[in-house]
Amino acid sequence: MTEAGYTLTVTPGDVDDAPAVVAVTGEIDITNASDFAGSVEEIPSTRPTILDFSDVRYLDSAGFAALSDILAARKAAIVIPVSSPVRRAAALMSLPHHATVDAARDALA
């Protein structure tokens, strides 16, 4: 069994009150969920954050728990596109999410 890996790419908002977009790539599971949550916590939370899961291939229950904790701790929105392999699980878990970054940006406005 190999350890799951992920990367975060942060794009700051283009104006002072615009949310930062954090593109997440890879897999988040029990082996790295707490590291993932810690990495997100390190991003300044002075403005809202959009977590873009468009390129996340796998998310287990530990990953969903980390997302729940993140949503409780900061103003954030999650993007999970219709084509994502984790979208159905997110819907079953009642995780609030949006299909696009623009929809998430509108929800945070």
N, C-alpha and C positions, 0 to 999 in steps of 0.2 A: 504494500500500500504506500502510495506517495503522499506527501503532505500537500495540501491545497495551497495555492498561492494567489495573491491578488496584487493589483497596483492601484494607486490613487493618483489622479491628475487633477490638480486644482486650477480652475480658471476664475480669477477674481471678477466680480461684477464690473461692468464698464462705467458705472456711476456710483456715487457714494452709498446709495441705499439699495443697489441691485444685489441680488443674491449671488454668492459664489457657486459655481457649478463644479461638483466633484465627480469626475468620471471614474467609475469603478470597473475594473476589468479582472476577470478570472473567476475564482471560486472562493466562497466563504463557508467554512464549516467549523466543527468543534476544534480543529487544530489551530485555527487562526482568528476565530470570531472576536476574542477579547483583544487581540492585537489590532484588528480592524477597528473596533470601537475606540480603542485608545488613539489610533491614528486620526480618526474623525474628531475626537475630543481636542486634539492639538490644533485643529483648524480654528482660527479666531471666530468667535460666534457673535461678533458685534452686528452682523447682518445675517439674514436668513441663508440657509444652505440648501442647495438642490443636490441630492445624491442620485446620479444617473447610473442606473443599473442596466443600461442597454447592452453592455458587453459582459455581463455576469452569466456564467454558464451553469453554476450550481450554487445553491443556497440551502443549508440544512436548518434544523430547528435552532441551533445555536446562533446562526446568522440572523434568523428572524428575531430571536430574543435580543440580539445586539441592536438591530434596527429599532425595535420597540423602545429600548433604553435610550437610544439616540433621539428618537422623536419626543420622549418625555423630558429630555434634558435641554433641548434647543429647538428653535424655530427652524423646521426643515420640511422638505417635501421629497418624496421618492419617485423616481421615474422608472417604470418597468413597462417597456413597449409590449404591444399585443403579441408580437412574434417571439417574445422572450420565453425560454424554457422554465423560468421561475414564476411567470405571471399567474398561472392557475393556482399554484401553491399560495402565492401572496393573496389571491382572492379568497381562497379557502380559510386562510389565517386572518382574514379581515384586516390586512395591512393596508392602510391608506396609501394609494399610489396613483400616479398619473401616467398616461400613455406617452407623453412628450415633455421635453424640457419647457417648451412654451406654455403648456397647460399647467405645469408645476409652478412656473414663474407667475402666471395669472392667479393661481390659488394663493400664493404667498403675498400678492399685492394688497 
